[in-house]
């Protein structure tokens, strides 16, 4: 074990053993080197970072750029401008991947935000009727039991091994793609894993569809398959294997940690067994090593001059989604580096450049652009909180060591927010806040990509890289901070009944739920004037159903009815529909 002084960044460059500039001692002056280490038997590696924070304090998040509401407004700049095509009347979710525009992709999200902010012009910008019903875009709870709704879960069960795992497989097309990177990697590989082997991420990414189906319907087949998968998933201790479309299955992966957290939260909702919250907390802690809890000197480097606008890099067409190799044109880092004191108080410095494809991000030529084309204020404070995606590479040639890929960290941060509702943990929540704040600092606020954010940020060159990503995960976190939710998924909460455990699934926010053996009361938050669909899975036929103390009538055709309830005998599912008079409503059910 060795310690040495002086240290980075003023005297020693990163990853170097010797000082570039000596530290001069005056006659009679002494230097003392101190270090601290601990040894505690029986502790897991996931506890080490928490122990460090306990001794040295939690990192302070960067400022949320523009505040929470300002962040939300930027997100909808992406949805209504940068990612939307009036001609196609549709959306894409990346800039830089040559995607087609899809109709309806963000329609519900935009309509909901126009209702939340009383801004009908927001909906009209995307040819959406501001008086339309959200169910027109989201569907209803009845759809969860329709033909074909179980296709994804059934297909996943068909791929599941008898022990609950999901083995690594590879297609012929994927082999060809890996081979296409042979020249860049110098490695003659034919796979990104060992065929037949499994791990935490390979399981978690498949298990999600099964667990979601189990929560929606309460069907034993899906619950059994989901719990079997969780038993196998939780036999592992390293998050890996969630991104084998480009990353080796063995590479530790923060996105895998996020998926493992989400799967165990679902396990808790299905069983009310707190062991799944223990596992969820464990997997959340495995994401901590990927998050920058300090300010690397490279991000302190001032690049006040930026680069010449729209400077081209002379190179062949590069694979999309991957950070291209630089062949010239990257600004050199200035010799001056701030002192340690400035690391603690700096206000942020601009990226050296933003790298993207020409033709508004969708061309074939790579461009290094001036940051002022993308940021109103180019001083961006991305640390603490920027997040390394994987400890590995893409296709054996694109190195991700130390490189933030913020969408992966945001996946983890959102899973921590979900866990915090059931199992608060101040350390995890503070680090998740850092990840979110960093994302807002990376998010563009002007230009053709306004509202999106870079796929990666090279901390050595301080360059933000294409592709530019839809801000779904930023918005999800921002909404959670103000008691809102995305409409892409249902809220779920389990409760006990005389006939067993049941679950409330709803498009609304569940603000409160209380139950006894023969009654349930829930406070739901949605949008005034909108139809709210909810489903109670695996319950008996009710005696009465009320909304804001007004009785709802049973109806055989819930979609056609203005309000009411429908009981599906075959699936023991109670569907409730009401039109909210205000943002919240009290729902009551008696058996």
LOLUMGU-899930 format. One line per 3 residues: number of its first residue (from 0); their letters; for each residue y, z, x of C-alpha. Coordinates in Angstrom, 3 decimals. Each point is the difference from the previous one (the first is absolute). Example, Ala and Ser with C-alpha at 12.3 -4.5 7.8 and 13.67 -1.06 7.14 Angstrom:
// residues 2
0	AS	-4.500:7.800:12.300 | 3.440:-0.660:1.370
This chain:
// residues 591
0	XXX	0.000:0.000:0.000 | 3.345:-1.050:1.475 | 3.630:0.475:-0.941
3	XXX	2.942:-1.456:1.833 | 3.768:-0.186:-0.032 | 2.372:-1.689:-0.472
6	XXX	-1.035:-1.642:-3.225 | 0.776:-2.919:-2.304 | 2.280:-1.652:-0.894
9	XXX	2.806:0.682:2.444 | -1.979:0.249:3.239 | -3.413:-1.505:-0.714
12	XXX	-0.914:-3.115:-1.962 | -2.733:0.310:-2.613 | -3.574:-0.308:1.312
15	XXX	1.104:0.423:3.633 | -1.121:2.665:2.471 | 3.080:0.117:2.205
18	XXX	3.707:0.454:-0.654 | 2.271:-3.032:0.204 | 2.865:2.374:0.746
21	XXX	-0.340:3.363:1.779 | 1.059:3.274:-1.496 | 2.239:1.561:2.617
24	XXX	-0.231:3.743:0.648 | 3.007:1.814:1.413 | -0.533:2.325:2.993
27	XXX	-1.562:3.221:-1.271 | -0.803:-1.457:-3.417 | -3.583:0.376:-1.286
30	XXX	-2.057:-1.989:-2.459 | -2.638:1.589:-2.226 | -2.583:-2.019:-1.913
33	XXX	-1.512:1.538:-3.109 | -2.745:-1.147:-2.314 | -1.857:1.379:-2.979
36	XXX	-3.577:-0.606:-1.071 | -2.358:1.681:-2.405 | -3.733:0.284:-0.477
39	XXX	-1.342:0.985:-3.392 | -3.726:-0.171:-0.758 | -1.240:-1.616:-3.169
42	XXX	3.175:-1.922:-0.815 | -0.021:-3.662:-0.962 | 1.956:-2.579:1.936
45	XXX	2.040:-0.563:-3.169 | 1.437:3.501:0.365 | 1.475:-0.619:3.454
48	XXX	3.146:-1.792:-1.174 | 0.631:2.661:-2.640 | -0.321:2.626:2.748
51	XXX	2.527:-1.934:2.080 | 2.438:-0.141:-2.914 | -0.508:3.728:-0.598
54	XXX	1.160:0.677:3.577 | 2.687:-2.645:0.437 | 1.209:-0.620:-3.551
57	XXX	-0.334:-2.906:-2.383 | 1.819:-3.265:0.685 | 3.206:-0.558:-1.924
60	XXX	-0.133:-3.204:-2.080 | 2.586:-2.693:0.684 | 2.578:-0.463:-2.759
63	XXX	-1.286:-1.912:-3.033 | 2.010:-3.206:0.339 | 2.333:-0.120:-3.011
66	XXX	-1.705:3.012:-1.590 | -2.888:-0.174:-2.447 | 1.860:-1.960:-2.675
69	XXX	1.435:-2.336:2.619 | -3.521:-0.621:1.267 | -1.205:-0.781:-3.523
72	XXX	2.901:-2.435:-0.459 | -0.962:-1.786:3.256 | -3.585:-0.298:-1.202
75	XXX	1.127:-1.767:-3.152 | 2.165:-2.314:2.066 | -3.312:-1.170:1.460
78	XXX	-1.685:-0.319:-3.408 | 2.870:-1.840:-1.675 | 1.231:-2.123:2.920
81	XXX	-1.916:-0.162:3.291 | -3.514:-0.189:-1.444 | 0.807:-1.776:-3.277
84	XXX	0.227:-3.723:-0.719 | 1.946:-1.131:-3.062 | -1.591:-3.425:0.253
87	XXX	-3.542:1.396:-0.026 | 0.985:2.998:-2.160 | -2.272:2.093:2.163
90	XXX	-0.260:2.269:3.034 | -1.661:0.243:3.391 | -0.563:3.291:1.808
93	XXX	0.615:-1.171:3.577 | 2.485:-2.204:1.777 | -1.619:-1.874:2.865
96	XXX	-3.520:-0.609:-1.309 | 0.543:-3.250:-1.956 | -1.002:1.708:-3.257
99	XXX	0.191:-1.622:-3.403 | 2.162:1.622:-2.681 | -1.959:1.876:-2.685
102	XXX	1.359:0.411:-3.541 | 0.227:3.540:-1.325 | -0.706:1.768:3.311
105	XXX	3.025:2.327:-0.175 | 1.172:-0.555:-3.578 | -1.051:3.451:-1.290
108	XXX	1.570:1.724:2.991 | 3.328:-1.785:-0.471 | 0.067:0.579:-3.758
111	XXX	-0.759:3.707:0.481 | 2.793:0.373:2.550 | 2.433:-1.794:-2.292
114	XXX	-0.909:2.556:-2.695 | 0.269:2.960:2.392 | 3.445:-1.036:1.206
117	XXX	1.219:-1.499:-3.319 | 0.568:-3.293:1.832 | -1.226:-2.873:-2.213
120	XXX	1.530:-2.486:2.450 | -2.658:1.011:2.549 | -2.753:-1.306:-2.296
123	XXX	1.963:-3.121:-0.909 | 0.296:-0.952:3.696 | -3.732:-0.769:-0.111
126	XXX	-0.104:-1.557:-3.468 | -1.378:3.185:-1.558 | 1.038:1.061:-3.503
129	XXX	1.553:3.479:0.491 | -1.220:0.941:-3.505 | -3.626:-0.989:0.651
132	XXX	-2.835:2.507:-0.119 | -1.446:1.070:3.352 | -3.514:-0.238:-1.456
135	XXX	0.542:-3.762:-0.084 | -0.310:0.099:3.798 | -2.116:3.100:0.704
138	XXX	-2.554:-0.379:-2.755 | -1.240:2.988:-2.020 | -2.517:2.789:0.423
141	XXX	-2.345:-2.009:-2.229 | -0.216:-2.596:2.770 | -1.722:2.515:2.259
144	XXX	-3.084:-0.342:-2.228 | 0.165:-3.752:-0.538 | -2.538:-2.539:1.200
147	XXX	0.481:-0.672:3.699 | 1.971:3.190:0.681 | -2.910:1.415:1.986
150	XXX	-0.594:-3.127:2.108 | 1.509:1.370:3.226 | -1.820:3.328:-0.291
153	XXX	-3.311:-1.669:-0.886 | 0.300:-2.346:2.972 | 0.709:2.955:2.288
156	XXX	-3.046:1.899:-1.277 | -2.100:-3.091:0.698 | 1.136:0.137:3.639
159	XXX	-0.534:3.749:0.341 | -2.897:1.234:2.140 | -2.469:2.571:-1.374
162	XXX	1.665:2.668:2.164 | 3.425:-0.740:-1.527 | 1.421:-1.989:2.901
165	XXX	1.273:-3.562:0.236 | -1.289:-1.894:3.038 | 2.212:-2.251:2.098
168	XXX	-0.557:-3.676:-0.748 | 1.680:-3.161:1.221 | 0.393:-3.500:-1.405
171	XXX	-0.298:-3.300:1.806 | 3.702:-0.675:-0.544 | 0.860:3.333:1.622
174	XXX	-2.160:-0.819:3.026 | 1.923:-3.251:0.414 | 3.314:1.834:-0.261
177	XXX	-1.008:2.527:2.657 | -1.117:-2.845:2.250 | 3.386:-1.694:-0.435
180	XXX	1.558:2.921:1.891 | -2.386:-0.328:2.945 | 2.597:-1.716:2.188
183	XXX	2.499:2.813:-0.553 | -2.454:2.857:0.426 | -2.289:-1.423:2.667
186	XXX	-2.854:1.599:-1.915 | -2.764:-1.989:-1.654 | -0.422:2.145:-3.121
189	XXX	-1.698:-0.927:-3.249 | 0.703:3.103:-2.078 | 2.305:2.974:-0.478
192	XXX	-2.716:2.603:-0.385 | -3.724:0.549:0.086 | -1.659:-1.677:-2.975
195	XXX	-1.813:2.585:-2.125 | 1.916:3.017:1.284 | 2.419:1.940:-2.187
198	XXX	2.882:2.442:0.467 | 2.700:1.840:-1.919 | 2.369:-2.920:-0.570
201	XXX	-2.681:-2.540:-0.878 | -1.149:2.425:-2.689 | 3.425:1.075:-1.265
204	XXX	1.369:-3.496:-0.555 | -3.022:-0.901:-2.176 | -0.322:3.377:-1.691
207	XXX	3.486:-0.168:-1.489 | -1.006:-2.469:-2.727 | -3.019:2.126:-0.975
210	XXX	1.957:3.256:-0.135 | 2.816:-1.637:-1.964 | -2.513:-1.228:-2.561
213	XXX	-1.578:3.465:-0.151 | 3.398:1.601:-0.685 | 0.920:-2.511:-2.692
216	XXX	-3.273:0.067:-1.937 | -1.888:3.147:1.054 | -3.215:-2.047:0.023
219	XXX	-2.821:1.772:1.841 | -1.037:-3.106:1.916 | 3.360:-0.261:1.711
222	XXX	0.371:3.740:0.529 | -3.424:0.191:1.666 | 0.701:-2.994:2.259
225	XXX	3.430:1.383:0.844 | -1.255:3.456:0.940 | -2.852:-1.488:2.020
228	XXX	2.539:-2.060:1.915 | 2.210:3.036:0.562 | -2.918:1.954:1.454
231	XXX	-0.571:-2.784:2.530 | 3.726:-0.466:0.680 | 0.504:3.705:0.681
234	XXX	-2.860:0.066:2.489 | 2.369:-1.788:2.415 | 2.949:1.563:1.809
237	XXX	2.000:-2.959:1.377 | 2.080:-2.318:-2.212 | -0.909:-3.582:0.914
240	XXX	-1.213:-3.304:-1.410 | 2.521:-0.653:-2.800 | 1.543:-3.173:1.458
243	XXX	-2.911:-2.116:1.200 | 1.724:-3.164:-1.164 | 1.546:0.146:3.510
246	XXX	-0.681:3.377:1.666 | -3.319:1.151:1.464 | -1.924:2.365:-2.255
249	XXX	-0.166:2.642:2.744 | 3.780:0.230:0.513 | 1.521:3.244:-1.345
252	XXX	2.233:-0.954:-2.921 | 2.698:1.924:-1.892 | -0.510:-2.185:-3.077
255	XXX	-3.634:1.131:-0.093 | 1.266:3.602:-0.008 | 2.144:-0.830:-3.030
258	XXX	-2.899:-1.559:-1.913 | -2.244:2.980:0.798 | 2.636:2.380:-1.386
261	XXX	0.309:-2.026:-3.206 | -3.766:-0.174:-0.492 | -0.370:3.765:0.307
264	XXX	2.881:0.618:-2.417 | -1.922:-2.148:-2.490 | -3.107:2.065:0.768
267	XXX	1.927:3.127:-0.958 | 1.174:-1.553:-3.276 | -3.595:-0.920:-0.819
270	XXX	-1.499:3.419:0.765 | 2.784:2.614:0.368 | -1.912:1.054:3.139
273	XXX	2.558:1.196:2.558 | -2.214:-1.121:2.891 | 1.424:-3.469:-0.585
276	XXX	3.513:1.371:0.497 | -1.237:1.548:3.261 | -1.295:-3.393:1.081
279	XXX	3.199:-1.713:-1.147 | 2.053:2.413:2.093 | -2.264:-0.593:2.993
282	XXX	0.383:-3.768:-0.273 | 3.761:0.353:-0.437 | 0.128:1.917:3.274
285	XXX	-1.877:-2.806:1.750 | 3.053:-2.167:-0.654 | 2.348:2.240:1.994
288	XXX	-0.838:-1.403:3.478 | 1.275:-3.425:-1.089 | 3.532:1.189:-0.847
291	XXX	2.755:0.223:2.600 | 1.157:3.626:-0.125 | 2.598:-0.604:2.718
294	XXX	2.538:-2.652:1.037 | -1.397:-2.396:2.628 | 2.596:-0.899:2.652
297	XXX	-0.361:-3.719:-0.740 | 1.450:0.502:-3.484 | 2.984:1.754:1.549
300	XXX	0.910:-3.066:2.034 | 3.346:-1.358:-1.181 | -0.054:-3.729:-0.763
303	XXX	3.576:-0.345:-1.137 | 0.233:-3.653:0.965 | -3.116:-1.045:-1.877
306	XXX	-1.107:-3.568:0.650 | 1.380:-3.423:-0.646 | -0.471:-0.703:-3.692
309	XXX	-3.083:-2.047:-0.866 | -1.192:-0.397:3.583 | -3.336:-1.815:0.011
312	XXX	-3.089:0.913:1.923 | -1.702:-3.051:1.431 | -3.638:0.381:-0.866
315	XXX	-2.730:-1.470:-2.113 | -0.434:1.032:-3.598 | -1.233:3.594:-0.011
318	XXX	-2.396:1.704:-2.419 | 1.842:1.521:-2.936 | -0.034:3.772:-0.529
321	XXX	-0.527:0.521:3.757 | 2.693:0.860:2.503 | 0.338:-3.147:2.121
324	XXX	-0.099:0.185:3.782 | 3.458:-0.280:1.510 | 0.571:-2.978:2.284
327	XXX	3.647:0.667:0.600 | 3.158:0.916:-1.798 | -0.662:3.708:-0.483
330	XXX	3.089:1.973:1.055 | -0.486:2.083:3.119 | 0.425:3.743:-0.381
333	XXX	3.215:1.298:1.549 | -0.321:2.241:3.024 | 1.714:2.954:-1.710
336	XXX	-2.140:2.356:-2.001 | 1.396:2.999:-1.887 | -0.843:3.525:1.045
339	XXX	-2.374:2.374:-1.786 | 2.936:1.570:-1.806 | 0.878:-3.289:-1.636
342	XXX	-3.598:-0.361:-1.178 | 0.511:2.931:-2.301 | 3.307:-1.125:-1.466
345	XXX	0.228:-3.763:0.233 | 1.268:-1.893:-3.010 | -2.277:-2.965:0.463
348	XXX	0.248:-3.238:1.911 | -0.550:-3.506:-1.230 | -3.149:-1.990:0.666
351	XXX	0.421:-2.502:2.804 | -0.995:-2.802:-2.357 | -1.854:-0.875:-3.187
354	XXX	-2.825:-2.475:0.524 | -0.918:-2.353:-2.842 | -0.858:-3.586:-0.830
357	XXX	2.795:-2.455:-0.674 | 0.760:-1.509:-3.416 | 0.657:3.420:-1.555
360	XXX	-3.137:1.463:1.479 | -2.480:-2.662:-1.127 | 0.357:-2.700:2.684
363	XXX	-2.138:-0.750:3.034 | 2.382:0.938:2.810 | 0.569:3.547:1.195
366	XXX	3.589:1.260:0.114 | 1.571:3.076:1.570 | 2.903:0.898:-2.236
369	XXX	2.933:2.326:0.423 | -0.634:3.288:-1.859 | 3.373:-0.318:-1.714
372	XXX	-1.531:-2.794:-2.070 | -2.331:2.594:-1.582 | 1.778:3.365:0.193
375	XXX	3.523:0.860:-1.148 | -0.078:2.879:2.487 | -2.190:-0.999:2.933
378	XXX	-0.368:3.580:1.249 | -3.483:0.801:-1.285 | -1.718:3.329:0.556
381	XXX	-3.691:-0.747:-0.396 | -1.334:3.155:1.686 | -1.390:2.514:-0.526
384	XXX	-2.257:-1.600:-2.606 | -0.936:-3.491:1.105 | -3.760:-0.347:-0.245
387	XXX	-2.605:-1.644:2.192 | -2.504:-1.910:-2.144 | -3.114:0.049:2.157
390	XXX	-1.058:1.048:3.462 | -1.300:-3.474:0.761 | 0.794:-3.676:-0.337
393	XXX	-0.153:-2.952:-2.357 | -2.595:-2.617:0.923 | -0.326:1.573:3.466
396	XXX	3.357:-1.447:1.090 | 2.926:1.571:-1.898 | 0.515:3.500:1.349
399	XXX	1.061:2.633:-2.557 | -0.009:3.017:2.341 | 3.272:1.851:-0.551
402	XXX	1.359:-2.676:-2.353 | 1.220:1.149:-3.428 | -1.287:-1.910:-3.038
405	XXX	1.809:1.915:-2.687 | -1.845:-1.216:-3.098 | -3.130:1.691:1.347
408	XXX	1.879:3.261:0.502 | 1.514:-0.273:-3.470 | -3.481:-0.269:-1.475
411	XXX	-0.790:3.315:1.693 | 3.312:1.594:-1.028 | -0.549:-0.918:-3.656
414	XXX	-3.490:1.504:0.101 | 1.522:3.223:1.339 | 2.472:0.019:-2.916
417	XXX	-2.908:-0.311:-2.426 | -1.889:2.801:1.727 | 3.058:2.266:0.049
420	XXX	-0.040:0.179:-3.811 | -3.414:1.664:0.222 | -0.002:1.586:3.465
423	XXX	3.493:0.528:1.489 | 0.190:-0.132:3.800 | 3.500:0.290:1.518
426	XXX	-1.027:-1.540:3.329 | -1.573:-3.094:-1.528 | 2.860:-0.385:-2.470
429	XXX	2.664:0.226:2.727 | -1.716:-2.643:2.131 | -0.446:-2.213:-3.080
432	XXX	3.734:0.347:-0.656 | 0.620:-1.183:3.582 | -2.183:-3.067:-0.624
435	XXX	1.881:-0.871:-3.181 | 3.418:0.556:1.587 | -0.980:-2.205:2.950
438	XXX	-1.041:-2.731:-2.430 | 3.408:0.111:-1.695 | 1.615:-0.366:3.414
441	XXX	-2.148:-3.042:0.724 | 0.622:-1.583:-3.428 | 2.433:-2.937:0.026
444	XXX	3.093:0.265:-2.203 | 1.398:-3.551:0.378 | -1.019:-3.574:0.713
447	XXX	-2.839:-2.119:-1.336 | -2.456:2.929:0.369 | 2.163:2.716:-1.579
450	XXX	-2.073:2.860:-1.390 | -3.122:-0.859:1.997 | -0.929:1.602:3.310
453	XXX	-1.636:-1.215:3.228 | -3.749:-0.010:0.419 | 0.372:1.600:3.434
456	XXX	2.608:1.301:2.414 | -0.593:-0.399:3.734 | 1.335:3.183:1.587
459	XXX	-0.113:-1.444:3.536 | 2.282:-2.939:-0.778 | 1.559:1.594:-3.099
462	XXX	-0.690:-3.142:-2.025 | -0.820:0.030:-3.727 | -2.736:-2.521:-0.780
465	XXX	-1.004:-2.287:-2.860 | -1.660:-0.141:-2.513 | 2.418:1.726:-2.374
468	XXX	-1.687:2.128:-2.641 | 0.707:0.785:-3.650 | 1.277:3.589:-0.274
471	XXX	-2.663:1.223:-2.439 | -1.003:2.985:2.143 | 3.623:0.921:0.719
474	XXX	0.789:-0.094:-3.716 | -3.092:2.020:-0.900 | 1.073:2.813:2.342
477	XXX	3.632:-0.157:-1.139 | -1.057:0.205:-3.652 | -2.194:3.011:0.728
480	XXX	3.051:1.824:1.364 | 1.822:-0.329:-3.347 | -2.929:0.561:-2.367
483	XXX	-0.713:-3.655:-0.769 | -3.069:-2.162:0.614 | -0.976:-3.585:0.637
486	XXX	-1.472:-1.824:-2.994 | -2.750:-1.561:2.108 | -2.363:2.894:-0.669
489	XXX	-0.706:2.738:-2.510 | 0.718:3.704:0.288 | -3.158:2.074:-0.323
492	XXX	-0.731:3.675:-0.568 | -3.277:1.650:-0.899 | -0.546:2.857:-2.447
495	XXX	-2.895:1.983:-1.415 | -1.330:-0.429:-3.546 | -2.881:1.554:-1.911
498	XXX	-2.117:-3.048:0.794 | 0.873:-0.246:3.698 | 2.682:-1.235:2.349
501	XXX	2.350:-2.673:-1.371 | 2.934:-1.962:1.422 | 3.396:-1.053:-1.299
504	XXX	1.009:-3.447:1.301 | 3.447:-1.310:-0.884 | 2.643:-2.496:1.070
507	XXX	2.530:2.845:-0.312 | 0.771:2.807:2.429 | -1.957:3.155:-0.884
510	XXX	2.603:2.750:0.298 | -2.130:2.746:-1.506 | -3.524:0.388:-1.370
513	XXX	-1.606:3.048:-1.596 | -3.324:0.213:-1.788 | -2.396:2.356:-1.748
516	XXX	-3.522:-0.580:-1.284 | 1.305:-1.745:-3.108 | 3.552:-1.158:0.769
519	XXX	2.133:-1.880:2.513 | 3.768:-0.095:0.444 | 1.691:-2.360:2.443
522	XXX	3.586:-0.876:0.822 | 0.261:-3.670:0.940 | 2.974:-1.790:1.539
525	XXX	0.550:-3.694:-0.671 | 2.871:-2.187:-1.252 | 1.852:0.273:-3.301
528	XXX	-0.918:-2.713:-2.475 | -3.207:-0.877:1.853 | -3.589:0.201:-1.256
531	XXX	-2.007:2.545:1.988 | -3.767:-0.434:0.257 | -2.221:2.857:1.132
534	XXX	-3.746:0.578:0.017 | -2.038:3.200:-0.048 | -3.367:-0.919:1.494
537	XXX	-3.198:1.821:-1.020 | 1.335:2.052:-2.911 | -1.244:0.521:-3.529
540	XXX	1.633:-1.489:-3.092 | 3.230:1.939:-0.643 | 1.016:1.855:-3.147
543	XXX	3.673:-0.866:0.531 | 2.340:-1.739:2.442 | 3.778:0.536:0.129
546	XXX	2.992:-1.370:1.907 | 3.044:2.309:0.070 | -1.652:2.013:-2.796
549	XXX	-0.236:-3.071:-2.267 | -3.562:-0.891:-1.055 | -1.401:-3.308:1.194
552	XXX	-2.386:-1.901:-2.272 | -3.389:-1.330:0.972 | -0.025:-3.808:0.102
555	XXX	-2.704:-2.603:0.687 | 2.539:-2.331:1.697 | 2.121:2.018:2.402
558	XXX	1.710:-3.013:1.557 | 1.345:-1.144:-3.384 | 1.015:3.475:-1.141
561	XXX	3.453:1.364:0.740 | -1.647:3.281:0.994 | -3.260:1.821:-0.584
564	XXX	-3.353:0.759:1.577 | -3.345:-1.712:0.299 | -3.303:1.658:0.858
567	XXX	-2.563:-2.104:1.871 | -3.324:1.569:-1.055 | -2.096:-1.943:2.509
570	XXX	2.049:1.127:3.000 | 1.208:3.348:-1.422 | 3.536:-1.088:0.808
573	XXX	3.086:1.004:-1.981 | 2.874:-2.500:0.286 | 3.495:1.130:-1.033
576	XXX	3.082:-2.158:-0.526 | 3.511:1.108:-0.867 | 3.507:-1.346:0.477
579	XXX	2.096:2.405:2.024 | 3.317:0.987:-1.591 | 1.263:1.416:3.300
582	XXX	-1.282:0.166:3.556 | -2.508:2.766:-0.781 | -2.366:0.792:-2.846
585	XXX	-2.404:2.816:-0.843 | -3.522:-1.162:-0.829 | -2.427:2.287:-1.808
588	XXX	-3.722:-0.447:-0.725 | -2.291:2.378:-1.904 | -3.787:-0.144:-0.332
